[in-house]
């Protein structure tokens, strides 16, 4: 059974209807061998499209960061369908436990999602620059999730390689850089 996880709020800009339709398509293509795991406290039922995946969904509710990591480790991959974001904690958390992500492309995701290594990005526009309709995005998201599932089963996606994609953005690395700047500024000020 292929388990896909999402953690966070179901805000409008995250485009939950696209997520739910894509996950239903994936479920149908896998002959029902699919589960959706939701970590968070938003009510996905406020979107009528949630009915497509309600019976396939495990609700985990609010969890501590350690519990979130444990749930993510029991799942195989994550999904993001947002129209805009910063750098989502969910994305970094998922990669840090070695789980790939399939996402509708945003520029900042290119920093951590390497096609075939840590997941896949689905472009919003076709080669001519025209916006894709929902049906095209649903098809491509489910295609890429199947690619991830195949790679996992064939052991061609490495947990370590996926984790390495998130490490430059880890708290330890970022704080080390931040405090190194402070030390340089302090040294320049006292010189």
C-alpha positions, 0 to 999 in steps of 0.5 A: 500500500502506497502511503502519502502524507500531508502535514499542515493547514488546508488553506485556500492557497494550498489548493486542497481540491487539486490535492484531493483530486490527484490523490483520488486519481492515484488511488484509482490507478493503484487499484485501491492500494493507497492511503492518505495520511493527514497531520494537522487540525484543519477541517478538509471537509470544508472542501467538497472534493475531500469526499473523494478521499475521505474513506482513504484518509487517516487523521492524525490531528495535532502532533509534536515534531517527534510524532510528526517525524514518526508518522512521516517515516511510516509513509512513503512520500508527500504532496504539495499543490500550493499556489504560493509558499515560502519554504514550507516546514512540512517540505523540509521535515519530509525530506529530512526523514528521507521521504520524497515529495511530488509538488506543483512547482514553485521556484524555492522548491527547486532548491530541495526537490531534485527530479528523480532524487528527492521527488518531482516537480510538476510545472504549472505551464506547458512548454509554450507557457500556457497554464495547464488546466486542473485535469492536466495537473491531476494527471501529472501529479498522479504520474509523478507519484507513481514514478516515486512509488516505482522508484521506492519499490525498486530501491532507486531513491535513497533515503540518505540522498533525499535527506541530504537535499534538506540538510543545507536548510537545517536549523544547525546549518542555518544557525551556524551561518547566522552566528558566523556572520555575527562573529565576523561583524563583532570582530570587524567592529572591535578591530 
